[in-house]
Each structure stands twice: as C-alpha cells, then as structure tokens.
Amino acid sequence: MFFKQVWRNSAKNRKGNGLFFGSLVIAIIAFYTLLSLGEQDVMRYLSKVESDAVGKLMMMLPVVYMVSLFFVFFLVYFACRYQADSRRREFGMYLMLGMKRSRMFFMQFCEIFWNSMISLLIGIPVALFLTEVISLATAKVVGLGIIGHHFSFSVRGVLWTVCGFVIVQMLSMLIICIQLGRMEPADFLRSDAAKKQVPMSTAKSTVFFAAGIILLFAAYYLGIFRMRTLELAVAAAVFVCGIFGTFFFYRGLGGFLGRLIRKKNRNAVGLETFTARQVQESVISQHKSLAVSSLLLLMAFACTSYGMSVGITRATSGRTADFSLFGEEADIDRVMENEDIREMVKDSYPMYLSIIKDEYWDDGEKPIDLSNLEKAIGTVEGSENMLENLHINYVIAESSYNRMQKAMGKDEIGLNDSEIAIYSAFGNEGDFGRILTEAIGQNVSVGINGTAYEVVPTPYYDNIVADRAITIYMAFIVPDELFGELAKESGPYCRNVHLTDEVTEEMGLMQAVQKLDGKLAVTGIEYDSFLAGIGRNLFYTVSASYLTVYLGILFLIISNTVIGLKFLIHQRQTKHRYVTLAMLGADTEAMCRSVGKQIQTFFLLVLGVSVVSSAAAICTMFTSFTRLPVGTSVETLTVYVTVALTVFVLAELIYIGIVKRTASREIRLLKTEDRG
C-alpha cells in the first residue's frame, strides 16, 4: 500500500509539474553530453594530434561539471519547494491521521528518487541518440567522414550523471524536510498567503529605476567602445555596472509599472487593472529572482551565440594546401614518385617565396618606393598604427600563387607586366583588412627600380602553406620575371600538395590527410600537414563551442524554470483573490486569459532586458578581445547569432506555454476545490 501511494503521488507530481520534470530531462541530456565528450569521434581524433590541449580540456570538465551541479541544485531546490508547498494540506492531513513525520518524509524521498529514475531512463537514451547525431554531424562538417565514426557509450558519463542527479535531488529534499519538520499540522492546513510587501516610496523607486538604466547603458558603452583589450579596470567596471544596473532596474521597476497602471486606469476594462496589479506585485516580490534570471539568460545568449559562431567558423576555415614539403627538389621528386602517394595527389607545385634582396633596402636611394601606398593608407581612418608598422620584405611568384588558387577552385590573379598584388596572412577582417582594402582601391602604385607598378585593388589572404609554418605580415605577389630580380633565394620555399577530390569524398578530409600523413612520415622528408591546423581548429571548436553552448543551454533551463516556478508560487500564494473574483461573477476563461497575460508580461520583462544586454555582450566579444578566424564575414557571424537568438525565442515560447497550461489548470481547479 505504501509503495502504491508513492507510485501514485509520483505520477501526479510529474503531471502537475511538467515544467520541472522536462527541465530535469534536458539537464540530464546536457550532463551526459558534457561527460561523454572524451568518447566522441572528434575528441578521439584530437587526442592523437593535440593530445596536450585535449588533456587540459579533460581536466577542465570536472570543474565545469561541479559548477553545473551547483546551478542545477538551485533549480531542483526551487522545484521541490514548489511541490512541497502545493501539498501542504495533504501533508497536514497525513499528520492529523497519525502518520509519523519520518514515514511521511521517507515517502517524499521515495517519490523524488522514483521520479529521478524515470527522468534518467528517459534522458540517457535521448542523450545517447543526440550525442551520436552531434558526433556524425561534426565528423561531416570537419571532414572525418562517416567511416571515421564509431558508436560511443560512456559508462563513466552515465555513472556521474546518475550520481550527480541523485545527490542533488536528495540534498534538496533533505533541506526541505528539515524546514517542514519544524511545522505543526495546523501550519500545514493553514491557507497560503502572500508575503507582506515592504512599501517603497515613489521617489525611492524612481531613483532605483533611473540608476539601473544609467548603469546598464554605462556597461554597454564601456563594453562596446572601451574594452578593446582585456583591461582589468574596464572589465571590472563593465561587470559591476551590469550586475548592479540589472538589480537596481528590477528593484525600481515595480514602482514604474504602478505609475503606468494609474495612468491607464481610466480606460481599463474587465480584468485589465487586476492583471496589471498582479504583474506589479509579482515584480515587487520577485525582483531579485527576476534580476538573477535576466543575468542567467544574458549568459545563456552570449555563451550560445559565441559557441555557435566561433565553433562553426573555426571548423570550416583555413584550408589552402593539404601538405607543404620542404627540402631538396630531388628528394621531393623521389617521394612524389611513390605510387601509393602519387595516386592520392591531385596537384603539386613549387611555392616560390623569398625575402627581397638586401640591396633593395639600402640606406641610400631606395629602389622600392612605398610613398604612394603610405599616402593612401594615411587617408583611411584609424590607420596610424598600420603606418608605423608598414614593411613589405617578402615577394611571392605569381605562378605559384595561381597554382594554389586553381587547386582551391578560385580564380587566378592575372597580372600584366606592370601590375603587382599585395598579400597578407592576417586576413581581411577587422581594421587591418578594412584599411588595406580601402587604401589599395585608390589606384595606388609602387615604385621598383624607377618603374611604377600598379597595385591591383584586391588584396589576397589565402595562406601559402599547409599550416601556419610561416606567417607573413605583408608581401608582394609579382610576375615571375620580376620575382627573379627581387628574390634573395632563387629556389622554391616548399612544394604544396593537394589531395584528389575522389579520395577526400570517399574517406573524408581528415581521414585522407591522416592516411597520406602516415605515408609521408616513413619517407624521412620534412613536411607540414593540414592536420596540425585541423587539430587546432577542432580544439577551438570543441573548447569554445561545445562547452559554451552546453553552459548556455544549462543557464537557459535554470533561468526559465526559476521564472516559471516563481510565478506559479506567487499565484498559489494569491489564489484566494481568484476565488473572490469567481464569487463576484468572473468567468473562468477570463481569469485564465488574465493569468496568461501575466505570464507573458512576467517572462517578457526578463527576456527584454536580457536580449538588449546580450546584444551588447556579443558586440563586445566580437569587436574587442575575441578575434574570428581569417575569412569569417560579419554577415556569417550575424547569421549564426540570429539562429541562436531564434532558438532561444522558441525555447521561451515553449516555456511560456507550459507555465500557462499549469497556471490555467490551477485556476480551473480553484472553481471546484476552493469556491464552495
């Protein structure tokens, strides 16, 4: 009989508190995804090419796991408290009928444990499915291919997910049972009542509201326009202004809403004034929870936008050549004649790159005249630092660069005898790319040995070797004949190698590169592989994208669950008002519509501030201390941020719908349970 009652109560709790139960399942999925990271395809591959970095990342996971448990504890605590408050009369009747407190609390522990097991039985299989989908999608994006995929099941991930959740649930229930243990049966049977609000004067609420807005805008301004580098004083000011501004804003928001209600009171019809006053009281009583939830949503937006943008752009950027071979031409030819290697290669060519001869930079008359280029750069806003560091000491043969462009499927440069192009490894994003593009678009010429060579208006940024073995600030791309005159070294710098399309399509890019890497390793020749670049990009994808998206989802779950539960708790505390409305003749559906509007406004008050703060935070990250990979456009970044924002808005709509259904169900129950 006892366990039958436990089973019945557990089912009732799941049905009556679907918001919490669903959030718990999502949190379980997020936990397993994090804890099983080391078993996924990409991480197994990274452990071979970036073992040190992966080792450090794996050492971070327990810390992230403990931080996550800390936040989830508060989610579980609020939910368990809401469930306990909703069953006060039931607990009181148990005690009145002679049930011992120990037996009643043991029944609650059993109910929580049973619900935890059901959550895990649902969450773990879903998590397994999602991690396989994520692993396959990531392998496809970064080039591992399906043949590089292996099914993974992390026993360690499952054990730590189960242990963490059971501990958090039991600890939350223990704290609540200690609180309930001090109450007498009469306290349980007493009707809920809203907490007494501490009145705040109009002047005081206005000061808090205005101070909050000023501090928030100060944080936005400092973050976007003043935090170009991670200066400790500016960063501290941004955090202090942002946090205190958020708390002050919600502290004074109740008074501001009260003034709006008084202005609109004359035109109010039906339950409009009641709805507005309920929202005002909810804001006044829950202003701290609203501020915390808004900050959590801010972190959720920022983390997810950052993770999606940086992770995807890094995973798909940077490939020019697959291998760069160094050494004598005869040795390289010998290696390339190997049949196993030759059948995997689409194209190979010498890359002619050299330092310009010393005599072109004598202290006397300079055969290379950059004055027109310097003048053009000086006309572009913000070019002072670039002018101070302007030096072009390298030269690249046009034929080599064109071979690379052709192998990549891009158009060749096509210089005539009186033209040159400018190359830089620093990319076309940010101030550098903007200044260089605007400057050489002004019909700039460079003097070489008294001859004026026109600079083509398009700069070039594609890396000239497989990995960043050489990073050139700026270089001239010149016709081959002029290269022979300027180059200090007449021989090729290296030979670039490109894999065939058939091999990469059949095996996946990373598998194909890894296979040829193994063949080259036994030849004894020196080479750089795109593997190293892939490893770094993938590590950034995993560390920046997986972890930040994970934290973003976790913050989203916690913040929305707290908002929803806080509203439902306040509604339960003020349910006698709805009973009175029903006695006065208010329609049940009208009261449900009123509750729905309250919920929408309550959520939007949190969401509105967090969206504005998130926009400022994202601008700060991507315009200040975070640098995107070479070739990443602002439009691409905007698309990823918009996708993240859309997902979050949809999640908010789902949470609003769940809370509406729960609140409306309680209103309908009041008609039958409390009116009479």
ZIURLIN-V527179 format. One record per helix or strand of 3 or more residues. SS is the DSSP state (h for helix, s for strand). FROM is the first residue (numbers start at 1). LEN is the number of residues. If there is no record, write none. Layout:
SS,FROM,LEN  SS,FROM,LEN
//
This chain:
h,2,15  h,18,18  h,37,3  h,41,9  h,51,36  h,88,9  h,101,42  h,146,3  h,155,27  h,185,5  h,202,25  h,232,36  h,272,14  h,287,29  s,323,4  h,329,8  h,339,4  s,345,7  s,353,4  h,358,4  h,371,8  h,384,5  s,394,4  h,398,10  s,419,5  h,430,11  s,445,4  s,451,5  s,475,4  h,480,7  s,494,6  h,501,7  h,509,13  s,526,4  h,530,44  h,575,9  h,588,36  h,634,40
//
